[in-house]
């Protein structure tokens, strides 16, 4: 399931890929862990919202919405939000949070999206693309459902972090998977991600018809300094996630 709205940081252990990424199996524990923690509530989500800017009246697709914290923040800023996720369990939590204000759909991002061409002004994909070995089909669909001039705002594990994840170091220039166990709330969840070099990420965006606008390595919310004094320094001095804003050219028409 290619969903990751937020990433809890925890000790890692090897995990079996065949059992990985079962969000339905740990939806409640995951949502509780990431609701107010440092990496998610005071870094990943604020960075996405800052890149989105003024969203009042904009039609936004939250791709990989999970339990809906980013969708809720966008809605509260005046956006008209639609959320999709591959996990029905996560969407149950999102519905509980969002009520009937946000349309929610169980959708696997590797499949065709159930939306018309140009249906959205923006797509947000927070920490989700690194679940995919091949970004191409997904990016093509996200581009299709964006209007000309629309934006995709995405975040992924920083390629430097993914490269340094194991010893011996993998081939930086190859697209390779890595697996580990998340541990949170007394629960262990095997996970699997795909890493790729930075140039492969930017090439995937441009091949799908996007124009690169922003590459960002933001700082955490300063309010986190007092709330998480032990971890704030590490997060503010080391790479963690990489954020992109890519745009559909204003003159673009039709789907690619």
C-alpha positions in Angstrom: 0.0 0.0 0.0 1.6 3.2 -1.1 0.5 5.4 1.8 2.6 7.5 4.0 1.4 10.8 5.2 3.9 10.9 8.0 6.9 8.9 9.1 7.6 7.9 12.7 11.3 7.7 13.5 12.2 4.6 15.5 14.9 2.0 15.8 15.0 -0.3 12.8 15.4 -4.0 12.4 15.2 -6.2 9.2 11.7 -7.1 8.1 10.2 -9.4 5.5 9.1 -7.5 2.4 6.1 -9.9 1.9 4.5 -8.7 5.1 5.3 -5.1 4.8 3.2 -1.9 4.7 0.0 -3.3 6.2 -1.6 0.0 7.3 -4.9 -1.7 7.9 -3.2 -3.7 10.6 -1.8 -0.8 12.6 -3.9 2.2 11.6 -5.0 3.2 15.1 -1.5 2.9 16.6 0.1 4.7 13.7 -2.4 7.6 13.7 -1.9 8.0 17.5 1.9 7.9 17.2 2.1 10.5 14.4 -0.6 12.9 15.6 1.6 15.2 17.7 5.1 13.9 17.4 8.1 16.0 16.3 8.8 14.6 12.8 5.2 14.7 11.7 3.3 17.4 13.5 6.3 19.9 13.8 8.2 19.2 10.6 6.5 17.2 7.7 3.0 18.7 7.9 4.1 22.3 8.6 6.5 22.1 5.7 3.8 20.9 3.3 1.4 23.6 4.4 4.1 26.3 4.0 4.8 25.2 0.4 1.1 25.1 -0.3 0.6 28.7 0.8 -2.8 30.3 0.5 -5.2 27.4 -0.5 -8.5 29.1 0.1 -11.0 28.0 -2.5 -8.5 25.6 -4.2 -9.5 22.1 -5.1 -6.9 19.8 -3.5 -6.3 16.1 -3.8 -4.5 14.6 -0.7 -2.9 11.5 -2.3 -2.1 9.1 0.6 -4.2 11.0 3.1 -4.0 8.4 5.9 -6.0 9.4 8.9 -6.5 12.9 7.5 -4.3 15.4 9.5 -3.0 17.2 6.4 -6.5 17.1 4.8 -7.9 18.7 7.9 -5.3 21.4 8.0 -5.9 22.2 4.3 -9.7 22.2 4.8 -9.4 24.5 7.8 -7.5 26.9 5.5 -10.4 27.0 3.1 -9.4 24.4 0.5 -11.9 22.0 -1.0 -10.2 18.7 -0.2 -10.6 15.1 -1.6 -8.6 12.3 0.1 -7.5 9.0 -1.3 -5.6 6.2 0.4 -5.0 2.5 -0.3 -5.9 1.6 3.3 -9.6 1.4 4.2 -8.6 1.3 7.9 -6.8 4.6 7.6 -9.8 6.1 5.8 -12.1 5.0 8.6 -10.0 7.2 10.9 -10.0 10.0 8.4 -13.8 9.9 8.2 -14.0 10.1 11.9 -11.7 13.2 11.9 -13.2 15.0 8.8 -16.9 14.1 8.9 -18.6 14.7 5.6 -16.5 17.8 4.7 -14.0 15.8 2.7 -14.7 13.2 -0.1 -12.7 10.1 0.7 -11.9 7.2 -1.6 -10.0 3.9 -1.3 -7.6 4.2 -4.2 -4.2 2.5 -4.9 -1.9 5.1 -6.4 -0.6 2.5 -8.9 -4.0 2.5 -10.5 -5.9 5.0 -12.6 -7.5 7.7 -10.5 -11.3 8.0 -10.5 -11.3 11.7 -11.3 -11.7 13.7 -14.5 -8.9 15.4 -16.3 -8.0 18.8 -14.7 -10.2 18.1 -11.6 -7.8 19.6 -9.1 -5.8 22.8 -8.6 -3.2 21.0 -6.4 -2.2 17.6 -5.3 -0.4 17.0 -2.1 1.5 13.7 -1.7 3.1 13.7 1.7 5.7 10.9 2.2 4.0 8.6 -0.2 6.1 8.3 -3.5 8.9 6.3 -1.8 6.5 3.4 -1.5 6.6 3.1 -5.3 9.4 1.4 -7.3 8.2 3.2 -10.5 6.9 6.7 -10.1 6.1 7.1 -13.8 2.4 5.8 -14.0 1.5 7.5 -10.7 2.9 10.9 -11.7 1.2 10.6 -15.1 -2.1 10.2 -13.4 -1.5 13.0 -10.9 -0.6 15.2 -13.8 -3.8 14.2 -15.7 -6.1 15.2 -12.8 -4.4 18.6 -12.4 -5.5 21.6 -14.3 -3.0 23.6 -16.4 -0.9 25.6 -14.0 -1.8 23.2 -11.2 0.8 22.0 -8.6 2.0 18.8 -7.1 3.5 19.3 -3.7 5.4 16.1 -2.6 7.7 14.9 0.1 9.8 11.8 0.3 12.6 10.3 2.4 15.7 12.3 1.5 17.8 10.3 -0.9 20.9 10.9 1.2 19.2 9.3 4.2 17.9 6.4 2.2 21.4 5.8 0.7 23.0 5.8 4.1 20.4 3.4 5.6 22.5 0.2 5.3 26.0 -1.1 5.5 27.6 -1.8 3.1 26.2 1.2 1.2 24.0 0.3 -1.7 24.5 1.6 -5.3 23.4 5.2 -5.0 22.4 5.4 -8.6 20.2 2.3 -8.6 16.6 2.1 -7.6 16.6 -0.4 -4.7 14.2 -1.4 -1.9 14.9 -1.5 1.8 12.9 -3.0 4.7 12.8 -2.5 8.4 10.5 -2.6 11.4 8.7 0.5 12.7 8.1 0.3 16.4 5.5 2.5 18.1 2.9 2.2 20.9 4.3 -1.3 21.7 3.7 -2.5 18.2 6.1 -3.6 15.5 5.2 -3.0 11.9 7.4 -4.3 9.0 7.8 -1.7 6.3 9.3 -1.5 2.8 10.4 1.6 0.8 12.1 2.3 -2.5 15.1 4.6 -2.8 16.3 6.3 -5.9 18.9 9.0 -6.6 17.9 12.7 -6.7 18.3 12.9 -10.5 15.9 10.0 -11.0 13.3 11.8 -8.9 13.6 15.1 -10.9 13.7 13.1 -14.2 10.5 11.3 -13.2 8.7 14.6 -12.6 9.8 16.2 -15.9 9.1 13.0 -17.9 5.5 13.1 -16.5 5.2 16.6 -17.9 5.8 18.7 -14.7 8.1 21.7 -14.4 10.3 21.8 -11.3 9.5 24.8 -9.2 10.9 24.2 -5.7 13.3 21.7 -4.0 13.2 22.3 -0.3 15.0 21.1 2.8 13.0 22.9 5.5 13.6 23.4 9.2 11.2 22.1 11.8 8.7 24.4 13.5 10.6 26.6 16.0 7.9 25.7 18.6 9.3 22.2 18.7 12.6 23.4 20.3 11.0 23.6 23.8 8.6 20.7 23.2 11.3 18.2 22.0 14.6 19.6 23.4 16.4 16.3 23.0 15.6 15.7 19.4 15.1 19.2 18.0 18.8 19.8 17.4 19.2 16.5 15.4 16.2 17.2 13.2 17.3 20.8 12.6 20.9 19.9 11.6 20.6 16.6 9.7 18.8 15.7 6.5 15.4 13.9 6.9 12.9 14.5 4.1 13.1 16.2 0.7 10.2 18.4 -0.5 9.2 19.3 -4.1 6.8 21.7 -5.8 6.3 20.8 -9.4 3.9 22.5 -11.8 1.9 21.6 -14.8 2.8 24.2 -17.5 0.0 26.8 -17.8 -0.4 26.1 -21.5 -0.8 22.4 -21.0 -3.9 20.9 -22.4 -5.3 17.4 -22.2 -3.6 14.4 -20.6 -0.2 13.0 -21.5 
